[in-house]
Amino acid sequence: MAQARNRYGRSAGMETMEEQNNHLIGNLHEKVIDMKKIALAIGAEVKEQNDHLDKMDSGMGNLKQIFAKTMSAMGSLTKGGGTCHMCYLVCFVFVFFLLVKWLIMG
């Protein structure tokens, strides 16, 4: 069975397979371009999220400094002497929680 040959010496079946391969390569190229766009979008989102996390971290650092100052002040208050400092502290905490309860129950 002799197959028909074109002017380049290729059979019609080979040419059809080559056309299919070229079409599939084109489809694959489009998918690779889409994947690249998705990867770049993911990279941009990750960068944005990292920026947000850095801002949150700096905010937490400031909060940590404020808390350290508060604890230092509390330490100096308790070491400063006086007979009623614990009574004042307990009263403050009690009033604070009553205020919070009142705000929540509103």
C-alpha positions as a Markdown table, in Angstrom:
| # | Residue | x | y | z |
|---|---|---|---|---|
| 1 | Met | 0.0 | 0.0 | 0.0 |
| 2 | Ala | 1.6 | 3.1 | -1.2 |
| 3 | Gln | 0.7 | 6.3 | 0.5 |
| 4 | Ala | 0.3 | 9.5 | -1.5 |
| 5 | Arg | 3.3 | 11.8 | -1.1 |
| 6 | Asn | 3.3 | 15.6 | -1.4 |
| 7 | Arg | 6.1 | 17.6 | -3.1 |
| 8 | Tyr | 8.3 | 17.5 | 0.0 |
| 9 | Gly | 8.2 | 13.7 | 0.2 |
| 10 | Arg | 5.9 | 13.5 | 3.2 |
| 11 | Ser | 2.8 | 11.4 | 3.4 |
| 12 | Ala | -0.6 | 13.0 | 4.0 |
| 13 | Gly | -0.9 | 11.2 | 7.4 |
| 14 | Met | 2.4 | 12.7 | 8.5 |
| 15 | Glu | 1.3 | 16.2 | 7.4 |
| 16 | Thr | -2.0 | 15.8 | 9.3 |
| 17 | Met | -0.1 | 14.7 | 12.4 |
| 18 | Glu | 2.3 | 17.6 | 12.1 |
| 19 | Glu | -0.7 | 20.1 | 11.8 |
| 20 | Gln | -2.2 | 18.5 | 14.9 |
| 21 | Asn | 1.0 | 18.9 | 16.7 |
| 22 | Asn | 1.4 | 22.5 | 15.7 |
| 23 | His | -2.2 | 23.2 | 16.9 |
| 24 | Leu | -1.5 | 21.4 | 20.2 |
| 25 | Ile | 1.8 | 23.4 | 20.6 |
| 26 | Gly | -0.2 | 26.6 | 20.1 |
| 27 | Asn | -2.7 | 25.6 | 22.7 |
| 28 | Leu | 0.1 | 24.7 | 25.1 |
| 29 | His | 1.8 | 28.0 | 24.5 |
| 30 | Glu | -1.5 | 29.9 | 25.3 |
| 31 | Lys | -1.8 | 27.8 | 28.5 |
| 32 | Val | 1.8 | 28.6 | 29.5 |
| 33 | Ile | 1.1 | 32.3 | 29.0 |
| 34 | Asp | -2.1 | 32.1 | 31.2 |
| 35 | Met | -0.1 | 30.3 | 33.9 |
| 36 | Lys | 2.6 | 33.0 | 33.8 |
| 37 | Lys | -0.1 | 35.7 | 34.2 |
| 38 | Ile | -1.5 | 33.7 | 37.2 |
| 39 | Ala | 1.9 | 33.3 | 38.8 |
| 40 | Leu | 2.6 | 37.0 | 38.4 |
| 41 | Ala | -0.7 | 37.9 | 40.0 |
| 42 | Ile | 0.0 | 35.5 | 42.9 |
| 43 | Gly | 3.4 | 37.1 | 43.3 |
| 44 | Ala | 1.8 | 40.6 | 43.5 |
| 45 | Glu | -0.7 | 39.4 | 46.0 |
| 46 | Val | 2.0 | 37.8 | 48.2 |
| 47 | Lys | 4.0 | 41.1 | 48.1 |
| 48 | Glu | 0.9 | 43.0 | 49.1 |
| 49 | Gln | 0.1 | 40.6 | 51.9 |
| 50 | Asn | 3.7 | 40.8 | 53.2 |
| 51 | Asp | 3.4 | 44.6 | 53.2 |
| 52 | His | 0.2 | 44.3 | 55.3 |
| 53 | Leu | 2.0 | 41.9 | 57.7 |
| 54 | Asp | 4.9 | 44.2 | 58.1 |
| 55 | Lys | 2.6 | 47.1 | 59.0 |
| 56 | Met | 0.8 | 44.8 | 61.5 |
| 57 | Asp | 4.2 | 43.8 | 63.0 |
| 58 | Ser | 5.3 | 47.4 | 63.5 |
| 59 | Gly | 1.9 | 48.1 | 65.2 |
| 60 | Met | 2.5 | 45.1 | 67.5 |
| 61 | Gly | 6.0 | 46.4 | 68.2 |
| 62 | Asn | 4.5 | 49.7 | 69.3 |
| 63 | Leu | 1.9 | 48.0 | 71.4 |
| 64 | Lys | 4.6 | 45.9 | 73.0 |
| 65 | Gln | 6.5 | 49.1 | 74.0 |
| 66 | Ile | 3.4 | 50.7 | 75.4 |
| 67 | Phe | 2.7 | 47.5 | 77.4 |
| 68 | Ala | 6.3 | 47.4 | 78.7 |
| 69 | Lys | 6.0 | 51.0 | 79.9 |
| 70 | Thr | 2.7 | 50.3 | 81.6 |
| 71 | Met | 4.2 | 47.3 | 83.4 |
| 72 | Ser | 7.1 | 49.4 | 84.4 |
| 73 | Ala | 4.8 | 52.0 | 85.9 |
| 74 | Met | 2.8 | 49.3 | 87.7 |
| 75 | Gly | 6.1 | 47.9 | 89.1 |
| 76 | Ser | 7.2 | 51.3 | 90.4 |
| 77 | Leu | 3.7 | 51.9 | 91.8 |
| 78 | Thr | 3.8 | 48.6 | 93.8 |
| 79 | Lys | 7.4 | 49.3 | 95.0 |
| 80 | Gly | 6.7 | 52.9 | 95.9 |
| 81 | Gly | 5.3 | 52.0 | 99.2 |
| 82 | Gly | 1.9 | 53.0 | 100.6 |
| 83 | Thr | -0.5 | 50.8 | 102.3 |
| 84 | Cys | -3.5 | 50.8 | 100.0 |
| 85 | His | -1.9 | 50.3 | 96.5 |
| 86 | Met | -3.4 | 46.8 | 96.2 |
| 87 | Cys | -6.8 | 48.0 | 97.4 |
| 88 | Tyr | -6.7 | 50.7 | 94.7 |
| 89 | Leu | -5.7 | 48.2 | 92.1 |
| 90 | Val | -8.5 | 45.8 | 93.0 |
| 91 | Cys | -11.0 | 48.6 | 93.0 |
| 92 | Phe | -9.8 | 49.8 | 89.6 |
| 93 | Val | -10.1 | 46.3 | 88.1 |
| 94 | Phe | -13.5 | 45.8 | 89.6 |
| 95 | Val | -14.8 | 49.2 | 88.2 |
| 96 | Phe | -13.2 | 48.5 | 84.9 |
| 97 | Phe | -15.0 | 45.1 | 84.5 |
| 98 | Leu | -18.3 | 46.7 | 85.6 |
| 99 | Leu | -17.8 | 49.3 | 82.9 |
| 100 | Val | -17.0 | 46.7 | 80.3 |
| 101 | Lys | -20.0 | 44.7 | 81.3 |
| 102 | Trp | -22.2 | 47.8 | 81.1 |
| 103 | Leu | -20.9 | 48.6 | 77.7 |
| 104 | Ile | -21.4 | 45.1 | 76.4 |
| 105 | Met | -24.9 | 44.7 | 77.8 |
| 106 | Gly | -25.7 | 48.2 | 76.6 |
